[in-house]
Amino acid sequence: MAQVELIMPKMGESVAEATIIKWLKEEGDSIEMEESVLEIATDKVDSEVPSPTEGVLTKKLFNEDDVVQVGQAIAIIETEAAANASAPSSNGAAAANSTAPAAAAVVEQTVVAAQETVATVSSTEGRFYSPLVRNMAKEEGIAQAELDTVPGTGAEGRVTKKDMLTYISNRGNAAAPAPAVQSETKVVKEVAAAPAKTAIVAPTVSAGQGDEIIEMDRMRKKIAEHMVMSKHVSPHVTSFVEADVTNIVNWRNRIKNDFAKREGEKITYTPIFIEALVKTIKDFPMINIAVSGDNIIKRNSINVGMAAALPSGNLIVPVIKNADQLNLIGLTKSVNDLANRARNNQLKPDDIQGGTYTMTNVGTFGNVMGTPIINQPQVAIMALGSINKKPSVIETPEGDFIGIRHKMFLSHSYDHRVVDGALGGMFVRKLADYLEAFDPNREL
């Protein structure tokens, strides 16, 4: 018998841990190659972990609701691969006897390693801290003694990501600790002089007679945390431009049937807008950045996220990687593939990782414009409004006249820490220029 560790898989560059939602197999169950063993969840997406081999699940190293770091062993699978590879011999019994202690040692070492890992994320008082909470404390310079005072709302008083974000925001409003060299009198004076600030706490609302209480599902809780965090981190500014997209509407109406027959794909407005967006990002590369402390990270790749509504009503943002390397047909196929898999809950963790700029289509719901919230750690997001027919002044060499045109609003929200009004405004204006200059005679 051989022992194989089932490892928590890597699920994107920003994902360091995952929560075990449900074990699909129990100890002693047989497992086929690539068969799902358990369900996991990250801040981004739910997923299943398949078995890398055929065998029997002999040991689960973690329980449901446990948080496990990426790369850590989560189970032991016993496979007969080694036994089948060996020819039968008179020493078979002896070999089996020698293998059993070795297998037990592997399991014992793995369990000990898991226990040691848990120990490293606990305080001296035995309080559990996830690796994510530990990293947040380290980045914010929060010492162990201070971390032990953070109120926890998780199971058994555990500190969650939301607790840390709340504490950090309130911590920033508190008086800064005085250096050790200061006298006690000076410290007291400084604290007394500091204006008192009340922590922002969400109100508790009582349900009235006949009201229905609906608990948020796990994804909605994550979305809520992410949106609040983004508004806390980035000062949002939104610029608006109205674009004439008549050429695009007429062109798509002309070619959509032939395109569907030839490519087996429906062509929507989304890939056309993404193509123009990529051109604009190339013109203004400082919109394709992220902020890390006092540093600006200028992205080399252009990975466009496209916000998609799920049947549950929740929102997810699959990402088109290296969108600048795809032509319009390639963008169309990528958009349709990601949209279909999002609706059928078939997205993989990597499908929603690595975005550098996001586009959301509020026009799908009949909205003319919106003020979207930035998808951290990006610094900007574009909202596409509905396309409507409007009377418009058309300028020609022979004079101006009134005509019916297809128009839409573009709403560009950006992080005012690093994107000023000039860049944010010029960016959305340039995108509108590309859309208005679309060639109505274009061939694919």
N, C-alpha and C positions, 0 to 999 in steps of 0.2 A: 504493500500500500504506500501511496505517496500523499503528502500533505500539501495542499495548495491554498495560499491566502487569497481571499477575495478582498480587493483593495478599493477604497473609496475613490472613484475616478475623478480626474480633473475636469472641471466643467466651465472653464473660462478663466481668463487672466485675473479677473477681479473676485473670483469665488474661492474662498479659502476653506470653507466648511459646508456641511450639509446636515440636515436633520432627517433622521430615519422616521418615515411616516408609518410604514407597515411592512412587516415581514411576510412575504408571499410563500416562503418555505419554512418548515420547522426542522429542528434537529432530528436527524434520522431519515429525512425525506431524500429521495433520489432526484438528481438534477441533470437535465440534458444540457449539452453544449449550447450556449447563448440563451438559455432559458432564464427568465427574470427571477431573481431571488428576493429582491426587496424594492420598495418604493422609497425615494428620497425627495427632499425639497430643499431648494436654496432660496435666497432672496429673489431670484430671477424666474425660476421655472421648476415644475415638478418633473421627475424622471424615474426610470426604472434602471436597476443595475443588473446586467446579465451575468451569467456564470461564464468564466473563461474556459471551463473544462467540464467534462461529464464526470459525475461522481455522486457522493452522498454528503449532505450538509451535516458535519459532525459537531460544530461549535459555533454559536452566535456570540460574538464578542461584545455586542452592544444591544440595548433594548430599544423599543419604539420610543420616540421623542428624544432620544439621545442625540447630541450634536457631535459629529465626527469630522476630524480634519481630513482634507484631501490628501491622498497618499497613505492613509492609515488603514491597517487591516481591520475588516469589519466581520469577517467570518472565516472559518476553516472548512475546506472541502476535501474530502478524502477520495482519491481516485485510484483505480486499479491499473493505471497505465504502467507503473513500474513492475507490478506482479505479472501482467500479461507479457511483458517484454522478456521476462526471465523464463528459461526452460525448467520443467519440473525436475526435481532431484531428490535424492534421499535425505538431503539436508534441508528440505522445505520447511519442516517444523521448526528447526533451529533458526532458519532465516526469519520466519514469522515471529518467533519469540524475540529475536533481536530487533525486529522492526517496531514491535509494539512499544517498547520503552522509548525508542527514538521519536515515534509519532507523538507519544504522550509528552515528551520533552518539548516538541515544537509547539503543541497546543499550550502547554504551561508557560513557555517563554512568551508566546503571543499575548496570553492573558495578562501576564506580568507587565509586558510592555504597554498594554492598554491601560492597566491600572496606574502605571507610572505616569502615563500621559495625563490621566485625570488628575493625578496628584500635582502635576506642574501647573494646572490651571485652577488650583484651589488656594484659598488664603490660609494663613496660619491658624485660623479658627475653623477650618474645614469647609468654608463656603466655596461653592463651585463657580468658576468663571470660564466661559467659552473662549476659545482662541480669538474670536472676533472681538470680544469685549476686552481681552488682554491687549490686543493690538491697538484698539482705540485708546485705551488708557496710556499705552506707551507713547503713541503719537501726540497725545495731549499733555504728556508730562505728569500724569497722575500717579503718585506713589501708591504702594500697596496699602499703607495705612489709610490714605484718603479713599482708595477704591473700596475698602471695607465699609465705608460710611455711606456709599451710594445706595439709595433705596431701591429694592428690587421688586418688580411686579410679576416675575415669572414663577414657575413652580418652586415651592419651598423657598420663596424669597430670592430666587435667582435673578441676577441682573441681566436684562435683555438689551438688545441694540437700542431699542426705543428709550429705555431707562438711561442709557449712556448719552444719547443725543440730548435728552431733556436736561440731564445733569450738566453736560458740557455747556449748553446754551445758558443755563442759569449761573454756572460757574464763571462764565465770562462777564456776567453782570455784577459779580461779587467783588469785594475789595481784594486787590492783589496782595498775596502774602508778603510781609515785610522781610527784608534780609536779616539774617541772624545777627549781624553786627549792630543793628539798630537797638537802641535802648527800649525797654518796655514802655516807658512813658511816650516815646515818639510813636510806637506802634499803636498805642491806645488812641493817641490824638488823630493819627491817620485814619483809623477805622471809624472814629467818631465823625470825622469830617466827610467821609465817603457817603454820598446820598444812598439812602435805603431804597432797594428795588424789590418789588414783589414778583415772585416767580409766576410765569404764565401757566395756568392750569386750566385744562378743558372743563367746561361746566358739566355738572352731573344733571341729567334731565330725567324727570319722573314721567312715567307713562301714564296717560290718562285712561279713563274708562273706555273700553272698546279699542284701544290702540293695540297694534301688533308689534311685538319686539322680535326683530330679525337679527340674529348674530352674524357679524361679518364672517365670510369664509376666509381661509388663510391667505389667499391671493389678494383679496380686497384689503386685508390688514397690511400686507406688504406694500401695496400700491399707496395706501394712505400714508404710511411711514415715509416712503420714498418722496411723495409729493411735499409733505411738510418739511422734510430735510432739504429738498431743493430750494424751497422758498426761504428757508432759514440761511442757507449757504450763499445763494446768489441773489443780488438785487436785480429784479427783473425789470426790463424796459421793453415795450412792444412798439414797433413801427408798422404802418399800414400803407400799402400801395394797391391801386386798382389796375388790373391788367386787361387788355383787350386780347382775348384768345379765340377770336373768330376764325382765324386761319387754321388753328389746331382743330376746332370743332368740325369745320367743313372737311378738312383732310381726313380726319378719323372716320367721319360718316362715309366718305368716298371709298376708303380702303379696307374697312373693318371686315366685311364679308369675305373678300378675296384673301385677306390675311388669315382669317380663321380656317379657310379651306386649305391654304398652303402650309401653314405652320401648325395647325391643330391647336391653336391658342387664341383666346380672345384678347384683343388689345384694348386696354382701358386708358384713361388719362394719366394714371399714376406713373407708368414708366416714361411717358413723354415729359412729365414734370420733373422726374428724377434726373433725366438726361440733361435738362436745362439747369437743374440745381447743381449737378456735378461741374458743369462749365463755369458756373458762378463761383463755386468753391475754389476752382483753379485760379480764377481771377483775384479772389480774396482769400488766400491761404490762412490768414490769421483768424479766420472764423472757424477753422478746422483744428481747434486746439483744446487743451484741458489745463486745469489749474491744479498744481500740487504745492501747497504751502505758498512760498513766495516765488515759485518757479512756474513758467509757462511751458507746457509740452506741446510742441508743434507736430501734429500727426503727419506721418509720411503717407499713410493709406487713407483713401476716402471710402469709408464704410457708412452707408446710408441706412438708418433705421426707418422703418415704415410702421407707424402705429396702427394696430389692427384690433377691432373689437371682437371679443369672443362671444359665443352663444350665451355664456353665463352672465354677460354684461360687463365682465372685467376687461382690462386692456392689456395687451402685450405688444412688444416692439421687436419683431424679427429684423435681422440686419442683412443687407445686401453687401457682401464683402467685395472690396476693390471694384466699386461701381464704375469708376473711371475707366476700367479696362473692358467694359461691356458695351456693345452697340445696342441699338433700340430693341432688336429682336432678343438679345440676351437679357436685357433688363426686363422685358415683358415676361419671358419664361421664368426668371427669378422671382418677380413680383407675384405671378400666379401660383408658383410652387409654394412660396412661403405663406401666402394668404390661405391656400387650401389646407396646408398642414396646420396652420394656426387654428382654423375653424374645426378641424378634426382632432385637435389636441395631440398632434404628432410631431411637434417641434422638439428638436434636441437642444440641450443646454448651449451648445456652440452656436446655434442659430440666432440666439439673442445676445450674444457677447460681442464686444469690440466695436460697437457703433461709435462714430465720430461726429455725426450730425443726424438729426431726426426730422422727418416730415410727417405731419398728421393731416388727415383730410376731414375737416369738420363739415365740409360741404355735403358729405355723404348723408348727413342728417338734416339737410336743408338749411344749415346755418350759413350766413353770408360772411361771417368772420369770427375769429376767436382770439383769446389771449392765452396760448398754450404755456404750460410749465416746462421748464428745461429738464431734459432727461440727463441727470448727473451721471458721470462727471463731464459731460459736454457743456458747451457754453452758449448754444443757440438751438432754436427749433423753429420750423416753418409750418404754419397752418394754412391750408388751402380752403378757401370758401367755396360756396356753391356757384356754378356757372349759370348766369341769368341773362336773358335778352333785355337790352336797354336801348332807348333812343340816345344817340351820341352824335356829337359834332365831328364830321369827317372832313379833314383838310385835303384839298387837291389843288393842283396848279391852276385849275379853272375857278377855284373858290371853295368856300365852305358850304356843306349841306348837312342835313340831318339824316341819319340812317340807323338801321337796327343792327346792333352789334352784340356779340356774346362777351360778357365781362365777368370778372371775378376779383375778389379781394385776396391779397396775400398778407398774412400777419406774421411778423418776424419778432419773436421774443429772444432777448439775448442778455448775457451776464454783464452788467454794467461795471463790474470790477475790471474786466479786461477788454470789453467791447464797447467803445464809445458810440455815441449817437451817429457820428459821421460814418463809421464803418458799418454799423448795423443798418442805417438808412440806405447807404449806397449799395449794400449787398442785396436788399430786397428790391431796390429799383433796377439793378442790373438783371436780376432774375426775371422781372417783368419785361425788360427789354428783349431778353432772349425768347420769351414766350411770344411776344408780339411780332418778332422777326421770323417766326417759324415759316418755312418754305411750304406753301400750299401745294406745290407741284412735286414735292419730295417723293422719291421712289425707294422702296425697300427691297 
